[in-house]
């Protein structure tokens, strides 16, 4: 019989006095445990979901503290937490062997939830049954915590008969998603680039795209209709930024082309599925939600900048428990001493993450590992011997952020996951975008993402990355202690001043706090349009209408009157007030065409971008487009000319690092004195900047006069990634418009875009390979890779990996090629 006790009522009793000691003591008395277990039974019979979860939490804690898992076994079976039941059964020392009819019946019953490599929970199995992709025109919102098999649902595209699209949030995830599909050994035609040709049998098409690439494909192929859409990390739709709005636009275009589109939105958190609906979408979304709570996090906090006392925090009772004064000195020693075998350390900014990684590494001696030594040797060859990553790796620490080469990031994930001596990964919000790595504990040293505090949903998503189910329920070394991830919120100088840690935890993880979605994307149906966002909405409606005039029927919507204006919309050029400048720009374009000249020099291309586009950006928008407007200055154009020329010449990363150092030496030699007679050589460093200049409050500049050789090497490595990202994501938009008018020499354009004009190499690059890997394959391993230049299908034999290892090729590239092996 259910009882009417609730968590709210429980908080008003003396329960906490009993629970407090049990929570923090390693080995509480058996009498205390007996009392708590009786209470747990009562809680599990409650109608209150939070109270039931607290009852389960007590059983988990008791099992791990006392080594008696009989209560947890029974509770887990009744709750449908079958992976726990199976793990306890497989480890007979946890509960003992019993050959009774009932035990054999239970074991037999569990086979209904076996799924090849793992056991599913009841809700997990039920969710897969309810996700009926055969129903045309339905939309499903799959809301499940990290580790619940959302990635497996994406892999269902292999068995679908019809063109499918998987939308991923970042280009870094294209390769990982493609690898999962390739492992299924299907006959699907996988596209990761919009300029790849469509297959003859469109039913075999699987596109793995970012939203920008999908929009480009839909524009270039008006007749294409997809039957299935999977949106990974679908909560990104709610945010107020250009990429979120483009994501909504891409979904709108997909649905408009096919009323029978079956769409699946995958997210670890969402309160109201209808908040995902794009503008004009009247469909009701089917909610498939996992409410199970197998993991029960243990939260701790310590303000190293304030009281310097360690507390435990319980998310059920919203109470802190003092543990002890912090005996450790500094952030690094605290993390080192409190850490476990595998640890994630979160920072908001990459510059802070990389700095802390090096400081943390100083706490440890060099590791004696032949595998690690070999990996370090190859990273040195690929980058530079003075790369901070080398020093950190030698001591079991790695960092992971968006300013690292993609192939290096993939290799780092591999090393951290597979080498037991690698204990720490210091990371940024890249971890929130689907990167899967092992961790028993997480340290959060900054509670922000960008300029805002982590929202409750973002914080829970971050915390969910610790103790993934693949670790907890691993057949060989699964451990029920991992059901209690250790989460440490550490007050540091990196946090916003006056952050009250306990209050932050109450706001984000208190279980009975009412949390709502916060949709801010003006291209979503449920976002109210008022004076504060009307202009933003109008601008995007104009943009959408100019991509596809059939999406909106309002005759008052502006339409580009020139070919130039249409091409700007087509290439997502939001920086210009297109309607105001398009006629003037069209005349300039026509004049250039009449001369019959083709730009064959990168400086001439940049000069034209500056005069044709950038000098027409409104003064009101200058601060917002400060990074781009640097190109109106000759010095900045000279800098980007240098980068484009490196790209044209197919310069390797190692060479570019050396060339950067040479370039900066020349800048140092021409340094100028300030009013106090001090020499300065300022370079724009973006998010790696240390000083605010030129009227901006943001720290975007570095004085290289003050930097030694090792610091400059590391600045060069991150600058190379960031600057080429800027070229690809921003400058290339303008180059694409110019190329549509055939104003650029074809070979120069192709080399700027791909780093080569070789057609076979370009096909491999479009398939997702790095230029470094493509160059190596073309030189030494072409017989292991079949490139069909017509269909642009790239097939990579699994024999290539063995041959590359035999030949002693760089392990960074060997690791990358594994993501492309198809047979």
GULUM-549040 format. One record per atom (N, C-alpha, C): x, y, z. Coordinates in steps of 0.05 Angstrom, whole numbers, plus 5000, padded with zeros to 4 digits. Layout:
N
XYZ ...
END
This chain:
823
501749765000 500050005000 501850255000 501150444983 502650694982 502050865006 503951035014 503551215036 503551505026 502551685042 502351965033 504752135042 506852015051 509252155058 510552275033 511452525035 512752655012 515452755021 517152825002 519752935008 519453195023 517553355016 517153615030 516453565059 514753365065 514153305093 516553195108 518153035093 520452905106 522453115115 522753335100 524653545107 523953675133 521453655142 520553785166 520853605191 521853365186 522353175208 525253175217 525952995236 528752975245 530252765229 529252695205 530552485189 533452555183 533952815178 536652895170 538752815191 538052815217 539952745238 540852455235 539052285227 539751995223 541251965197 540352105177 541452075149 544252195146 544752415160 547252565158 549752395163 549752255186 552052085193 552351855173 550151735165 550151515145 551351615119 550751855112 551651955086 554651995084 555852105106 558752185104 560651975116 559651795133 561451595145 562051365126 564551285125 565251055107 564050795116 563850765143 562850505154 560950565177 558550655170 556550715192 555850465207 554850495231 554150265248 551850105235 551749845241 549749685230 546949765240 546849855265 544249955275 543250195259 545050375254 544250615238 543350525210 544750345198 544050245172 541250115172 540749955193 538249815195 535850005196 536250225211 534150435213 533750555186 535950625172 535650745146 534350565125 535050305126 533850115107 530850095112 529950095136 527150085142 525750325130 527050565133 525950805122 525950795092 528050675080 528150655051 525850495040 525050275054 522750115046 520250285046 519950445067 517650625069 517650835046 520050945040 520251145019 519551014992 520450774987 520050644961 517050584956 515450584977 512550544974 511050804971 512451024971 511151284970 510151354942 508151534940 507351634914 509151854904 510951944921 512752164914 515152054900 515552134875 517752034859 520452094872 520852334882 523352414895 523952244919 521852184934 522252014958 522951724951 521751624929 522451354920 525451354912 526351564898 529151574890 530951594914 530051724935 531751744959 531951464972 529751314972 529851034982 531750864967 531750894940 533750754923 536550844930 536951104934 539551214940 540751084965 539051064985 539950945011 540850655006 539450504989 540250224983 542950214969 543450404951 545950414936 548250474956 547850684972 549850764992 550450535011 548350405021 548650185040 550349965027 549649885003 551049664990 554049724987 554649974978 557450044974 558950085000 557550175021 558950215047 559349955062 557449775061 557549525077 558149275061 558149295034 558649055018 556348865018 554048945026 551648775026 549648885005 549448734983 547948834960 545248704957 544448544977 541848414976 539548614974 539448824991 537249014988 537249154961 539549234951 539749364925 538749174903 539548924905 538748724885 535648714883 534348694905 531348674905 530148934895 531149154905 530049414897 530449464867 532849404857 533449454829 531649284811 531249034820 529548854803 526648974802 525649064824 522849164825 522649434810 524749594809 524649844795 525249814765 526049584757 526749544729 529549624722 531249654743 534049734738 535749474733 535149344711 536249074707 539249064703 540549274692 543549264691 544749224718 543649344739 544649304766 544349024775 541948914770 541348634777 543348444764 543748484738 545548314723 548448334733 549348574739 552048604749 552348464776 550448484794 550548354820 550548054816 548947954797 548947664791 551547564780 552747724762 555247644750 557547644770 557347814790 559447824811 558347684835 558547424835 557147264856 558147334884 560547444886 561547514913 559947744925 558347884908 556848114919 554348024933 553247784925 550747694937 550647394943 552547254933 552546964937 550946814916 551546564913 550246404892 547846254904 545546274891 543146144901 541746024877 541245764878 540045614855 537145564860 535745734874 532845704878 531345744853 528845654852 527145694829 526845994823 526446154844 525946434840 528346574828 530746504838 533246634827 533646554798 533046304791 533246224763 531146354746 528746394757 526646534742 527446824737 528546954757 529447234754 531547254732 533547074733 535747074714 534647034686 532746854683 531546794657 529947034647 528547164666 526947404659 528747634648 531147654659 532947864651 533847844622 533647594611 534547554583 532747714564 530347784572 528647944556 529748224551 531648304568 532648574567 535648574558 536548344549 539348334539 539448454511 541448624506 541748744479 544648724471 545348494460 548048444451 550148494472 551048744475 553348814492 552548884520 549948934525 549249034552 546348964558 545649004584 542848964593 541449224595 539049234585 537449484585 535749504610 535149754618 533149794640 530449754628 528449744645 525649704635 524849944618 525350184627 524550424612 526150444586 528650364586 530250374562 529050194541 528449944549 527249754530 524549854521 522949964539 520250054532 520450294513 522350464517 522750694499 523250604471 524950404467 525650314440 523250184427 521550054442 519149934430 517150154421 516950374437 515050584431 516050764408 518650764403 519650924381 519250784355 516850824344 516050684319 516650864295 518850814282 519750984260 518250914234 516550714235 514950644212 512550834208 511950984229 509651174228 510551424214 509451484191 510251714175 509251974188 510952174186 510152444194 510052494224 511052304240 511052334269 513652464279 513452614301 515852724314 516052614342 518452524348 518952404375 521052564389 520552634414 522552764431 523552544451 525952454447 527152244464 528852384485 527852374510 529152524532 530252314551 532852294551 534152084567 536852174576 537652104601 540252194611 542552074594 544852194597 547252094584 547551794590 548351634571 548951344574 546451174568 544251294562 541851134558 541351034529 543451044513 543250924487 542051094465 542151364469 541151544448 542751504422 545351454425 547051414402 546251164386 545350964400 544350724387 541850774371 540250954380 537851024365 538551144338 540651304339 541651424314 542551214294 543751004305 544750784288 542450634275 539950684283 537650554271 537350634242 538650844233 538450934205 539350714186 541150534196 542150324179 539950144169 537850104186 535649924179 533250064166 533450324162 531250474150 531350474120 529050464108 528950474078 527950744070 529850924065 529151194057 531351384064 531651604050 533751794056 533551904084 535751914099 535851994127 537952204131 537452374151 539452574158 539852574188 542352584197 543052604225 544352874229 543153044245 544353304251 545953294277 548453364275 550253364299 551053654304 551653724329 552154004336 554854124327 556853954323 559454054316 560753884294 562554004279 563953854258 565653634270 566553674295 568253464308 566753204312 564053224314 562452984318 561652844292 562252964269 561652834244 563152574241 565752574247 567352334244 566452114264 565852194288 565051994308 562451864300 560552024291 557951914283 558251734258 559851834239 560351674215 561551404222 563451404241 564751154249 562650954260 560751054276 558750874287 557050744265 556350904245 554750804223 556450604206 558950664201 560650484186 560950214199 561050214226 561349964240 559049764236 556749874227 554449704222 554649554196 556649614180 557249474155 554849464136 553549684132 551249694115 552049794087 550049794069 550649894042 549750184039 549450324061 548550604060 550750784048 549750994034 551551194023 551651424043 554051464055 554251664076 555451924065 553952134069 554952404061 555652564086 557952684087 558652864109 559253144099 558953184072 559553444060 557353504040 556253744039 554053804021 554753803992 557353823985 558153823957 558753553946 558353343962 558553073951 556053023934 556352873912 554052813895 552052633909 549552653902 547452483913 547652203900 546951993915 547151723903 544851673883 545251483865 543151413846 540751303861 541251133881 539051023897 538751203922 536951393921 536751593942 535851463969 534651223968 533651093992 535951004010 538350983999 540750904014 542251134026 541251384022 542751614031 542551654061 544851694074 544951784102 546752024103 545652264109 547152504112 547852544141 550352594147 551252664174 552352954172 550753144181 551353424176 551153594201 552353824200 551654044218 549354194204 548054374218 545754514206 546554684182 548954804184 549954964161 550254804136 551254564139 551654384116 549054284105 547154234122 544454144113 543054364097 543154604107 541854824093 543054854065 545754834063 547054854037 546054624018 545854384028 544954164012 542054214002 540354304019 537554344012 537354573991 539054773993 539054983974 539954893946 541954723946 543154633921 541554413908 539854283923 538254053913 535354093921 533954253905 531154333912 529254093913 529853883898 527953653897 528353443918 530553463934 531053253953 529053263976 528153033984 526253004007 527352784024 527652844050 528452644069 526052514082 526352264088 524152114103 524552114133 527152144141 527752114169 529852334177 529352444201 531152644212 531752584241 534352574248 535152544275 536652794284 535852924305 537153164315 538553094341 541153074341 542653014365 543053264382 543053244408 543253474426 541253684419 538753594417 536553764406 535954004424 536854004449 536454234467 537854484457 539754444439 541154674427 539154854412 536854744404 534854904390 533855134408 533955104434 532655304451 534355564454 536855554448 538755774455 538356014436 539356244445 539156484429 541856554417 542456414395 544856474379 544356394350 546156484333 545756434304 545656134297 547355974310 547355694303 544755554312 543655634334 541055524342 538855604323 538955854315 536855944296 537155804269 539655754260 540155604235 539155314238 539455204262 538554934267 535554924264 534055114275 531155124272 530355164242 531855334228 531355384200 531655124184 533854974190 534354724175 532054524179 530954514204 528754334210 526254424195 525754694195 523454804180 523554724151 525954754139 526254684110 525754394105 526754224123 526353934120 523353864121 521953964141 519153904144 517454014122 518254244112 516654374090 516854204065 519154084060 519553924036 518053654037 517453564062 516153304065 514353304089 511753314085 509853304107 510053044122 511052834109 511152574122 513852514135 515452724139 518052684152 517752574180 519152364186 519252254213 521752364227 521352514249 523552644261 523852554290 526452534299 527052434326 529052644338 528252764360 529852964374 530952834399 533552824400 534952684422 536252894441 535552874467 536653064486 536652944514 538653014531 538652914558 536753064577 535753284568 533953434585 532053604569 529553604578 527453774566 524953734582 523553944589 521153924604 518653904586 518654064565 516354074547 517154024518 516653794507 517553734480 516553934459 514154044463 513154234443 514854494441 516554534461 518454764459 520454734437 520654494425 522454444403 521254524376 518754574376 517354634350 518454884337 519154864312 520155094297 517755264289 518255514281 516255704273 514455574251 511855594256 509955484236 509355184240 510555054259 510154764263 507954724284 505654614275 503354564292 503154284303 505154124297 505153844305 505553804335 504253604346 504653534374 506853314374 508853354392 511053164392 510552944412 511152704404 510952474422 513352464441 512652464467 514752474487 515552184496 518052114493 519151864503 521251934523 520551924549 522252024570 523051814589 525651814596 526751634616 526751794643 525351684663 525351814689 526951664709 528251454701 529851284719 532351444729 533251384753 535551514764 537451304775 538851164758 540650944767 543051064782 544151284771 546351414785 545251604806 546651614828 545751794850 548251944859 548552184848 551052334851 551552414880 554152424886 555052524912 556352794907 555153014918 556153284913 557853384937 560053524930 561753644951 562453924941 562954104959 563854364951 565854484971 567554644961 569554774978 570355034965 570055254979 570755524968 573655574976 575455524958 578355564963 579055864964 577256034955 577656324956 576356444981 574956284996 573456395019 573856235044 571856085053 571855945079 573955725079 574355605056 576355385053 575655145071 573155075070 572154845086 570654665067 571054395069 569754205052 567054125063 565054135046 562354065053 561253845034 559553675044 557953505027 555253645024 554053595001 551353714996 549553484987 547153474999 545153274991 542953404976 542553314951 540653434933 537753364940 537353174957 534553094965 533553274987 535253315007 534353475030 535353765028 536953825008 537954095004 539454195028 541154025039 542654085063 545654035058 547254215071 550154175070 551054035095 553153885093 554353745116 557253815118 558153955139 561054015141 562653755145 564853735130 566453495132 569153555147 570653745135 573153815149 574354065136 576154195150 577554425138 579354315116 579554465095 581154385072 584154385080 585454145079 588254135088 590254185065 589154225041 590954245017 591454525009 593754564996 594554834987 594054864957 592455064950 592155124922 590154934908 589155034885 587254884869 588354614860 590854624851 592054384839 592354154860 593354224884 593654024904 590953914913 588954084915 586253994923 585253784903 585353844877 584453664857 586053404857 588653434860 590453194859 589853004883 589453114906 589152954930 586352824933 584352964922 581652874925 580752694901 582352694881 581652554856 581452254859 580352134837 580151844836 581751744812 581151504802 582751384780 582551544754 580051624748 579551774723 577952024731 578752264721 577552504731 577252704708 574952834708 574453064690 574553324706 575953514695 576153784707 574953984687 572854124695 571554304677 572354594681 572854734658 573355024658 571655144636 571055394638 569455544618 571255624594 573655714600 575355814578 577755634573 578355584548 580655414542 583355504552 583755774553 586255874563 586655804592 584555794608 584655714636 585055414638 583655264621 583854974622 586754884616 587955004596 590654914589 592755004610 592355244621 594155334642 593955154667 591455084675 591054914698 592254634694 591854534670 592954264664 595954254669 597354454661 600254464665 600954484694 599454654709 599854684738 599254424753 597154284745 596354034757 598553824752 599553824727 601553624720 604053644738 604653884748 606953924765 606753774791 604353684797 603953534822 604853244820 605553154795 606152874790 608852834777 610152604782 612652534768 612052424741 614052394724 613752274698 612851984700 611151904682 610051634682 611851444665 612451214676 613951014661 612050834646 611550894621 609750734604 610750744575 611350514564 612450504537 610350594517 607850524522 605650614503 605450914503 605551034527 605351324530 607751464517 610151354522 612551464510 612351474479 611351254468 611051234439 609051444429 606851474444 604851674436 605951954437 607452014458 608652284461 610652334439 612152134432 614152174410 612652254384 610352134379 608952194354 607552464355 606552544379 605352804381 607453024377 609852974387 612053164383 612653194353 612652974339 613252974310 610953124295 608553094305 606253204291 605953504297 606853594321 606553874329 609254004335 610053994361 612554124369 613354004396 615953984400 616953864424 616254034449 615654294446 615054464469 612054504473 610454344460 607554354464 606854284493 605254454506 604554394534 603354124538 602054024517 600753764519 602753544525 605253574515 607353374520 608053354549 608553584561 609153594590 606953464606 604453534600 602153434615 601853134611 602053034586 601752754581 603852584597 606252684598 608352544613 607552494642 605652644652 604952624680 602052544685 600752434664 598052324666 595852524665 596352754652 594352964650 594053044620 591653084611 591153194584 589253424585 589253594565 587253794562 585753754536 583353854535 581553804512 579754044508 580154194485 578554424480 578354484450 576754674443 576254724415 578554844399 580654934412 582955044398 585154844393 584454584393 586354374387 585554254360 587554164345 587054034320 585253794324 583253754307 581353534310 582653264313 584753214297 586052954298 587452914325 588553134336 589853124363 587653064384 585353204382 583253154402 582352864402 581952754378 581152474376 583252294389 585752354384 587852194396 588052214426 587552454436 587552504465 585352344478 582952344466 580752194476 581451894478 582851804457 583751524456 585751464479 587651634482 589751584503 588551594530 586951794536 585751824562 583951574569 582551484549 580751254553 582150994557 584350954543 585650694541 588150654557 589350864567 591850844583 591150894612 591450704629 590450724657 591950944672 594451004665 595951204679 594951494673 593351524652 592151784646 589851834664 590152014683 588252054705 586452294702 587352494688 585852744687 585452844658 582952934652 582553074627 581353344635 582753554628 581853834634 580453934609 577953994612 576354054588 574554294591 573354374569 571454594568 568754484560 567054664549 564354584542 564354394518 566654334506 566754124485 565653864496 565953834522 564953584535 561953574535 560553804533 557653804533 556453714507 558153694486 557153634459 557753344452 557153164470 557152874462 559752734463 561852844475 564452704477 564152504500 564752254494 564452034514 567151934524 567651984549 570251904561 569651804590 571351634600 570951524627 571751724649 570251714671 570951884694 569451784718 570751774741 569551704766 568851954782 570252164777 569852414792 569952654772 568552864780 568653104764 569153344782 570953524773 571553764788 570754004770 568954174781 568054404766 569254654779 571154774765 572655004775 571655264764 569655254747 568355494737 565455414730 563555554741 560755474738 559355624715 560955714695 559755854673 560155704647 558455774628 558855704599 558555954584 560756044572 560656304559 560456524580 558556714576 558256934595 556156884616 554756654614 552656594633 553456364652 552056354675 552356124692 551155884678 552355644684 551155394674 548355374684 546455324666 543655294673 543355024687 541154974701 540754714713 540954484693 539854524669 540054314649 542854274640 544354484635 547154464626 548854334648 548354404673 549954294695 549353994697 546853914696 546253634698 547353474674 547353594651 548453464627 551453434631 552853634642 555653614648 556253394668 554753404690 555153204711 554652924701 552752894683 552052634672 554252504656 556352654650 558652534635 560452364653 560052394679 561652224698 560351954702 561951744703 560951474709 558851384689 559651374664 557751274643 557050984647 554750904637 553850624641 555850424630 557250494609 559150314597 561450244617 561950434635 563950384656 562750234680 560350334689 559050214712 558549914708 557449844685 556549574680 558349414661 560849494660 562749354643 562949064652 563048874633 562948584639 565448504655 567748624649 570248544662 570648684688 570348954689 571049104713 568849294722 566349224717 564149394726 564249424756 563249654766 563549714795 561049874804 559649774823 557249904832 557850164847 560350204856 561150454868 560950684848 561050614823 560750824802 557950924799 556050804813 553350914814 553251164831 555451224844 555651464861 557951644850 557551774827 559651954817 560252174837 562752234841 563652454859 563852704843 562252904851 562253164837 563153384857 565353514850 566453724867 566153994854 564754174868 564554454859 566554604875 568554714861 570854834875 570855134870 570555294891 570755584889 573555674883 573955804860 576655884852 576456174840 578756274834 578956544821 577756544793 577356304782 576256284755 573256324755 571956294778 569056334780 568456634782 565956704776 565056974779 565157044809 565957284816 566257354844 563657334859 563857264884 561557234903 559657014895 560556804881 558956574876 558556414902 556156374910 555556214934 555055934925 556955754932 556955494920 554455324928 553755344954 551355194963 548855294948 548655554945 546355664931 546255574902 548655564890 548755474862 547855184859 548655014878 547754734877 544754714882 543754874900 540854874905 539354954879 540455144865 539055244840 539255034818 541154864818 541654684795 540954394800 541354284824 541053994827 539053914849 537954104864 535954034884 533653894870 533053654879 531253474862 528453584860 527453724880 524653814878 524354104869 526554224859 526354494848 524954474821 523054644817 521554654791 523354784770 524054634750 525754744729 524154744703 524154974689 522754994664 524755034641 523854964617 525555024594 525655324590 527755414578 528055704573 528555754544 526555704527 526955744498 527256044492 529356114478 529956394471 530256434441 530256214426 530656224397 528156334383 528456564370 526156694357 524956524335 526356324326 525256154304 523855914315 523155914341 521555704353 518755814358 516755634354 513955714355 513155824383 514255704404 513355784431 514856024443 516556144428 517956384437 516356634431 515656784451 514057024447 515757244434 514557364414 515957584400 514957854411 516758014421 516058274432 518158484423 518158714435 519958924427 522858844429 523458674448 526258604453 527458424431 525758274417 526858084397 525458104370 523758304367 522258324342 524158364318 526158534321 527958584298 529458324291 530358184311 531757924307 529957734291 527457714300 525557534287 525157624257 524657884253 524157984226 526557924208 528957964219 531357914202 531557614194 530857444213 531057154206 528757064188 526457184191 524257124172 525057204144 526257444142 527357534116 529357324105 531157244122 533257054114 531956794104 530056684120 528756434112 527256454086 525856674084 524256714059 525956744035 528356854038 530156874015 531656614009 531556424028 532556154022 530455994008 527956024017 525655864006 523156034009 522256153987 520056333988 517356203996 517255943994 514755804000 514355754030 516355824047 516155774076 514355974089 514256224079 512556434091 510956554068 508356604074 506556714053 506057014055 507157134076 506657424080 507857584057 506257734043 507257894020 509058124028 509058194054 510658424064 513458344070 514058094069 516858004074 518658094051 520958204059 522758304039 524158084024 524558133998 525957933981 528258073967 530557953966 532858073952 532158133923 532858363914 532258453887 534458403868 536758323878 539158283860 540258003864 541857913845 543157663847 545157663871 546457893874 548357923897 546957873923 544658003927 543157973952 542357683957 541457543936 540657263939 543057093946 545357153935 547756993941 548757043969 548357283979 549057344007 547357174026 544757164021 542957004038 543756714036 544356624012 545056344007 547556264023 549256444028 551756384043 551756484072 549356534082 549056604111 550656844119 550657044102 552157294108 550257474124 550357464150 548657624167 549957894175 552457924168 553858164177 552958414163 551958384138 551158614122 548158664125 547358914122 544458984118 544058944088 543358704080 543458624052 541558804035 539158854044 537259004028 538159294023 539759394042 540659674039 543059704021 544659494018 547159524003 547259353977 545259183973 545458993951 545659123923 544259333918 544359453892 547059583886 548159713907 550859833904 552859613899 552659403915 554559183912 554259043885 551859013876 551358883850 552759043828 552559303829 553859473809 556959433809 558059413833 560959373836 561659093824 560058893830 560558623820 560358633789 558358763778 558058773749 560458903736 561459113749 563759253738 566259063738 566558913760 568758723761 568558513739 566058413735 565658203715 566358313687 565558563682 565958673656 568958693648 570658713669 573558733664 574758463655 573358253662 574257983654 576757893669 577358013692 579657933707 578957723728 580857543734 580457343755 582557393776 581757393801 583557433823 585257183827 587857213826 589556983828 591657013851 590957193869 592757253891 591057293917 591857173939 590257183963 589857463974 591857643970 591657913980 589558063964 589358023938 587358153922 584558063930 584257803937 581757703946 580857833972 582757863991 582157984017 581558284013 583058413995 582458703990 579658743980 578758563962 576058583951 573958523973 574458333990 572558274011 572258514029 574558654035 574458884052 572859114039 573359174014 572059394001 569159343993 568559093984 565859033975 563958973998 564958834018 563158754040 563558904066 566058894076 566458974104 566159274109 566959434090 566659724093 563759814092 561959634086 559159704085 557659604110 559059494129 557759414154 557159664170 554759674181 553859904196 555659954221 555960214227 557560284251 556360174276 553760154277 552460044301 553159754306 553959614285 554659324287 557659274290 559159484291 562159454291 563159294314 562059334338 563059194361 562458894359 560058834348 559158554345 560958404325 561958554305 563558424284 566458514285 567358564309 570058674312 572258494300 571958224304 573958044293 574158054263 571858074250 571758084221 572758344211 572058564224 572758824214 575658884216 577158714230 580158754230 581158744201 579658604184 580558574156 580458824140 579259034151 579259294137 581959424140 583659324158 586359434162 588359274146 590259414134 592259284116 593859074131 594559144156 596258954172 594858694176 592258704182 590758454186 590458294160 590058444138 589858304112 592558164105 594758294112 597358174107 597657914123 596557924148 596757684165 595157454152 592657514144 590957304133 591857214105 593257394091 594457314065 596557104071 598157134092 600156944099 598856674105 596656674120 595256424127 594056284102 592856444085 591656334060 593856224042 596156354041 598356244025 599355984036 599455954062 600255704074 598255484066 595655554066 593655364058 593955284028 594455484012 594855433983 597255253978 599355293995 601755133991 601754864006 599454804018 599154544032 601254514054 601554724070 603554724091 602654554115 604454394125 603754214148 603554374174 602254254194 601954384220 604754454232 606554264230 609254304242 610654544228 610354554202 611554784187 610255044195 607655044198 606255294205 607055394232 607455214251 608455304277 611055444275 612855334259 615555454255 615255724241 613455744221 613055994206 611756204224 610056124242 608856314261 611056434278 612856264288 615056354305 616856554290 617256494265 618856674248 617456944244 614856924239 613257164235 613357344260 613057214283 612957374308 615757484315 617857344307 620557454311 620857714296 619757714271 619957954255 618358184267 615958114279 614358324293 615858434317 617258254331 618758344354 620958544346 622158484323 624358654313 623358934306 620758954301 619659214293 617859334315 618259234339 616659324362 616959634366 614759754376 614760044380 614660104410 615760334417 615760424445 613160564452 612260524477 609960684487 610960944499 609261094511 609961354522 612061334545 612161094557 614161054579 616760924569 616960904542 619460794531 619560484532 617260354537 617160064538 616359954511 617759744501 617159624475 614759444477 613059454455 610759284454 610559164425 609658924423 608958804397 606358654401 604158794396 601458684402 600558504379 599458274386 598158104366 595358034377 593458014358 590757944365 590657644371 589757564395 589757284402 586957174408 584857334404 582157244408 581657144437 580656894439 580056794466 582556714482 584856744469 587456694483 588756954491 587257174488 588357434495 588557474525 590157674532 590657734561 590158024567 590058204547 589758484551 587458594534 585958784545 583858914529 585059164516 584459204491 585559434476 583459544456 584059764444 582459874422 579459914430 579060014454 576360074462 574559844471 575659604470 574059364478 574659294507 572659194521 573059104549 573958814550 573958684528 574758404528 577758374523 578958174537 581758124535 582257964509 583258094489 583557964463 586457994452 588258124466 590858184455 593058064473 595358004460 597657904474 600058064465 601758144484 604258284478 606458064476 607257994451 609157774447 611957844457 612458104461 615158184473 615558054500 613258014514 613457904541 613457594542 613257474518 613057184517 615657044509 616256824523 618656674516 618056474493 620056334483 619656154461 617555934466 617555814489 615655594495 612755704495 612355934507 609756064507 608756124479 610656214463 609856294435 609256044419 610555824423 609955574409 607055494415 606355504441 603655424449 601555614439 602255874438 600356074427 600056014397 602155954383 602055894355 600255654349 600455444365 598855204360 595855264362 595055414382 592155474385 591255684365 593055864358 592356074338 591855944311 593455754304 593155624278 590355504276 589555354297 586855234296 584655454295 584855644312 582755854314 582656014288 584956094277 584956264254 583856104229 584555854227 583555704203 580555634207 579655614231 576755594236 575355854228 576656074234 575556334226 575456364196 577556274183 577556284154 575356114142 575055864153 573155674142 570255764148 569755864172 567055924180 566056204173 567956384169 567256664164 568256774138 570856774134 571956894110 571056744085 570856474087 570056314064 567256384054 565556494071 562856574062 563056784040 564756974044 565157194025 566557094000 568556914004 569956803981 567956643964 566056503976 564156343961 562456523944 561656753954 560056943938 561657033914 564157113919 565857203896 566156983876 566456733885 566856513867 564456453850 562056513860 559656473845 559656643819 561056863820 561257043797 563756983780 565156763788 567656683774 569756903774 569857053797 571757263799 574457173810 574656923819 577056813830 578056583812 580656583808 581956363793 581056093806 580255913789 579055663799 580955503816 583555483808 585455333824 586055463851 586255733851 586755873876 584355833895 581955853884 579555813901 579555533913 580055333896 580055053905 582155003927 584455123923 586655073943 586055223969 584755453968 584055593992 581955434007 580155313993 577955174005 578754904016 580454754001 581154484009 584054444016 585854624008 588654594012 589954433990 588454373969 589454223946 587554263923 588554213899 586754223875 586553943863 587753743876 587653463867 584853353873 583453263852 580653173854 580352943873 582152753872 582052513889 582352593918 584252773923 584652863951 582153013961 580953173944 578653333952 576353143960 575952933945 573852733951 574352623979 576852563986 577452454013 577052664034 577752914029 577253124048 574353164053 572653154032 569853174036 568652954053 569952724051 569052494067 569652524097 571252734104 571752794132 574652754140 576452674122 579252634129 580752904131 582652914149 584353154150 586253164126 587253394119 589053424097 591553264102 592553264127 594953114133 594652814127 592352704135 591852424129 591552374100 590152544086 589752524057 592452524042 594252704050 596852714037 598452454041 598252344065 599652094071 598451864055 595851844054 594551624038 595251644009 595151883998 595751923970 598651843963 600451893982 603251833977 603951543980 602751414001 603751144008 601650924010 599050994011 597050794018 594650803999 595050893975 592750923957 591450653950 593050443951 591850173944 589950073965 589950193989 588150114010 585650284010 585550483993 583350673993 582250693965 579750633961 578450653935 576850913934 577651083916 576251343913 574851353886 572251353887 570651383862 570051673858 571351793839 571152083835 568452163824 566951983813 564252053802 562252053825 562051833839 560151813861 561251943887 563851983887 565352093911 564951913935 564851653930 564851453952 567751383958 568451393983 571151323992 570851064009 572250854001 572250604016 575050554026 575250514052 577950484065 578050194076 580050044067 580449774076 581549764104 580649564120 581649534147 584649454147 585649374124 588449304123 590349544125 589249784120 590950024120 592050074148 590550014169 591550064196 593949894202 593749634195 596049454200 598549544185 598049624160 600349704143 601649964154 600050144163 601050404173 602650354199 601750164215 603150094240 605849964232 605849784213 608249654204 610349854194 609350054181 611150254169 611950474189 610950454214 611650654234 610650934229 608250944217 607051204212 606251344238 605651594236 604951744260 602351634272 602351584298 600051454311 597651644311 598051904310 595852094309 594152034284 595551994262 594151944236 593051654235 594451464248 593351194249 590751184264 590651334286 588151354302 585951484285 586651694270 584651824253 583451644232 585151484220 584251314197 582251104207 582351034232 580450834243 577550934241 577251194241 574551304239 573351294211 574951204192 574151204164 574150924151 575050724166 575150444156 572350344151 571850254126 569150184119 568949894110 571149744108 570949464099 573249304110 
END
